[in-house]
Amino acid sequence: MIASSAMRMVIYISYYNLTFLRILVLWALAVLALLFSGVCVGIFHKGFPLFKYSCIVVTVLYLALSFAHPDYIIARVNVDNIS
């Protein structure tokens, strides 16, 4: 479902341009995908530190979003999709 939602969001972006909210949706889907994979690993390996993994994933992805310059990305994608 996460992959389907991400694919539909990418198609939506290609038709209606990129906005900050759409970047946040893609970021949240990436966070959910990594957390879900951590939960799956935690189910099969009982010693897996799921809470620590979750904190690290959220922190790293939040920092990546913060330093990614989303306004520049939005402008670049929208200019490329003018045609």
GROMACS elastic network, one bead per residue, 0.5 to 0.9 nm:
[ bonds ]
;  ai    aj funct       b0    kb
    1     4     6  0.50356   500
    1     5     6  0.60462   500
    1     6     6  0.85243   500
    2     5     6  0.50976   500
    2     6     6  0.61125   500
    2     7     6  0.85494   500
    2    29     6  0.63221   500
    2    30     6  0.84067   500
    2    32     6  0.77776   500
    2    33     6  0.67502   500
    3     6     6  0.50639   500
    3     7     6  0.60653   500
    3     8     6  0.85862   500
    3    29     6  0.83151   500
    3    33     6  0.84724   500
    4     7     6  0.50935   500
    4     8     6  0.61943   500
    4     9     6  0.85838   500
    5     8     6  0.51587   500
    5     9     6  0.61532   500
    5    10     6  0.86823   500
    5    26     6  0.89319   500
    5    29     6  0.79990   500
    6     9     6  0.50206   500
    6    10     6  0.62054   500
    6    11     6  0.86612   500
    6    25     6  0.84075   500
    6    26     6  0.64778   500
    6    29     6  0.68738   500
    6    30     6  0.87161   500
    7    10     6  0.51447   500
    7    11     6  0.62855   500
    7    12     6  0.85688   500
    8    11     6  0.50792   500
    8    12     6  0.60458   500
    8    13     6  0.85642   500
    9    13     6  0.60854   500
    9    14     6  0.86228   500
    9    22     6  0.74636   500
    9    25     6  0.81171   500
    9    26     6  0.74968   500
   10    13     6  0.50186   500
   10    14     6  0.62585   500
   10    15     6  0.88263   500
   10    22     6  0.89931   500
   10    26     6  0.85701   500
   11    14     6  0.51113   500
   11    15     6  0.65204   500
   11    16     6  0.87096   500
   12    15     6  0.52941   500
   12    16     6  0.59424   500
   12    17     6  0.76308   500
   12    18     6  0.86751   500
   13    16     6  0.52020   500
   13    18     6  0.52775   500
   13    19     6  0.82554   500
   13    22     6  0.76440   500
   14    17     6  0.58181   500
   14    18     6  0.77534   500
   14    78     6  0.89112   500
   14    81     6  0.71333   500
   15    81     6  0.85412   500
   17    74     6  0.82712   500
   17    77     6  0.75278   500
   17    78     6  0.56254   500
   17    81     6  0.72556   500
   17    82     6  0.88229   500
   18    21     6  0.83238   500
   18    22     6  0.63138   500
   18    23     6  0.73510   500
   18    73     6  0.86453   500
   18    74     6  0.56075   500
   18    75     6  0.81834   500
   18    77     6  0.67913   500
   18    78     6  0.62590   500
   19    22     6  0.52744   500
   19    23     6  0.64958   500
   19    24     6  0.88389   500
   19    70     6  0.89980   500
   19    71     6  0.86302   500
   19    74     6  0.62110   500
   19    78     6  0.88914   500
   20    23     6  0.50771   500
   20    24     6  0.63259   500
   20    25     6  0.87592   500
   20    70     6  0.70121   500
   20    71     6  0.75031   500
   20    74     6  0.72188   500
   21    24     6  0.50030   500
   21    25     6  0.62865   500
   21    26     6  0.87922   500
   22    26     6  0.63205   500
   22    27     6  0.85342   500
   23    26     6  0.51813   500
   23    27     6  0.60843   500
   23    28     6  0.85648   500
   23    70     6  0.76171   500
   23    74     6  0.84119   500
   24    28     6  0.60158   500
   24    29     6  0.85181   500
   24    65     6  0.86480   500
   25    28     6  0.50973   500
   25    29     6  0.61846   500
   25    30     6  0.86691   500
   26    29     6  0.50573   500
   26    30     6  0.62690   500
   26    31     6  0.87085   500
   27    30     6  0.51150   500
   27    31     6  0.62942   500
   27    32     6  0.86784   500
   27    61     6  0.78271   500
   27    62     6  0.86255   500
   27    65     6  0.75583   500
   28    32     6  0.61135   500
   28    33     6  0.85486   500
   29    32     6  0.50391   500
   29    33     6  0.60755   500
   29    34     6  0.86532   500
   30    33     6  0.51024   500
   30    34     6  0.62778   500
   30    35     6  0.85745   500
   30    61     6  0.84453   500
   31    34     6  0.53156   500
   31    35     6  0.61008   500
   31    36     6  0.84773   500
   31    57     6  0.71928   500
   31    58     6  0.66726   500
   31    61     6  0.71365   500
   32    35     6  0.50625   500
   32    36     6  0.58935   500
   32    37     6  0.84927   500
   33    36     6  0.51273   500
   33    37     6  0.62142   500
   33    38     6  0.86461   500
   34    37     6  0.51206   500
   34    38     6  0.62346   500
   34    39     6  0.87144   500
   34    54     6  0.84826   500
   34    57     6  0.72603   500
   35    39     6  0.62355   500
   35    40     6  0.86741   500
   35    50     6  0.87822   500
   35    53     6  0.81784   500
   35    54     6  0.62384   500
   35    57     6  0.74444   500
   35    58     6  0.85947   500
   36    39     6  0.50106   500
   36    40     6  0.62588   500
   36    41     6  0.86825   500
   37    40     6  0.50152   500
   37    41     6  0.62607   500
   37    42     6  0.85388   500
   38    41     6  0.50644   500
   38    42     6  0.60445   500
   38    43     6  0.86493   500
   38    48     6  0.85833   500
   38    50     6  0.65782   500
   38    53     6  0.71813   500
   38    54     6  0.75577   500
   39    43     6  0.62060   500
   39    44     6  0.88953   500
   39    50     6  0.69059   500
   40    43     6  0.51957   500
   40    44     6  0.67161   500
   40    45     6  0.87448   500
   41    44     6  0.54029   500
   41    45     6  0.59683   500
   41    46     6  0.85671   500
   41    48     6  0.72249   500
   41    50     6  0.86119   500
   42    45     6  0.51576   500
   42    46     6  0.59546   500
   42    47     6  0.74408   500
   42    48     6  0.52702   500
   42    49     6  0.75393   500
   42    50     6  0.63018   500
   43    46     6  0.64783   500
   43    48     6  0.85042   500
   44    48     6  0.87385   500
   45    48     6  0.57075   500
   46    49     6  0.85533   500
   47    50     6  0.87491   500
   48    51     6  0.89231   500
   48    53     6  0.84736   500
   49    52     6  0.55262   500
   49    53     6  0.61433   500
   49    54     6  0.86618   500
   50    54     6  0.60007   500
   50    55     6  0.85899   500
   51    54     6  0.50790   500
   51    55     6  0.62146   500
   51    56     6  0.86323   500
   52    55     6  0.51770   500
   52    56     6  0.62041   500
   52    57     6  0.86285   500
   53    56     6  0.51849   500
   53    57     6  0.61077   500
   53    58     6  0.86370   500
   54    57     6  0.51493   500
   54    58     6  0.61413   500
   54    59     6  0.84488   500
   55    58     6  0.53495   500
   55    59     6  0.60225   500
   55    60     6  0.85187   500
   56    59     6  0.51320   500
   56    60     6  0.59629   500
   56    61     6  0.84164   500
   57    60     6  0.53214   500
   57    61     6  0.60339   500
   57    62     6  0.83354   500
   58    61     6  0.53153   500
   58    62     6  0.58812   500
   58    63     6  0.85168   500
   59    62     6  0.51233   500
   59    63     6  0.61630   500
   59    64     6  0.85561   500
   60    63     6  0.51766   500
   60    64     6  0.61104   500
   60    65     6  0.86543   500
   61    65     6  0.61207   500
   61    66     6  0.84963   500
   62    65     6  0.51245   500
   62    66     6  0.61357   500
   62    67     6  0.87168   500
   63    67     6  0.61322   500
   63    68     6  0.83810   500
   64    67     6  0.53556   500
   64    68     6  0.58969   500
   65    68     6  0.51949   500
   65    69     6  0.76040   500
   65    70     6  0.74622   500
   66    69     6  0.68903   500
   66    70     6  0.79792   500
   67    70     6  0.82371   500
   68    71     6  0.87623   500
   68    72     6  0.84427   500
   68    73     6  0.79086   500
   69    72     6  0.55627   500
   69    73     6  0.65743   500
   69    74     6  0.89018   500
   70    74     6  0.60382   500
   70    75     6  0.85672   500
   71    74     6  0.50750   500
   71    75     6  0.61980   500
   71    76     6  0.85671   500
   72    75     6  0.51817   500
   72    76     6  0.60679   500
   72    77     6  0.85800   500
   73    76     6  0.51427   500
   73    77     6  0.60730   500
   73    78     6  0.84399   500
   74    77     6  0.53500   500
   74    78     6  0.60379   500
   74    79     6  0.85078   500
   75    78     6  0.52106   500
   75    79     6  0.60303   500
   75    80     6  0.85197   500
   76    79     6  0.52637   500
   76    80     6  0.61694   500
   76    81     6  0.86865   500
   77    80     6  0.51042   500
   77    81     6  0.61986   500
   77    82     6  0.88415   500
   78    81     6  0.50948   500
   78    82     6  0.63604   500
   79    82     6  0.53647   500
   79    83     6  0.85472   500
   80    83     6  0.74251   500
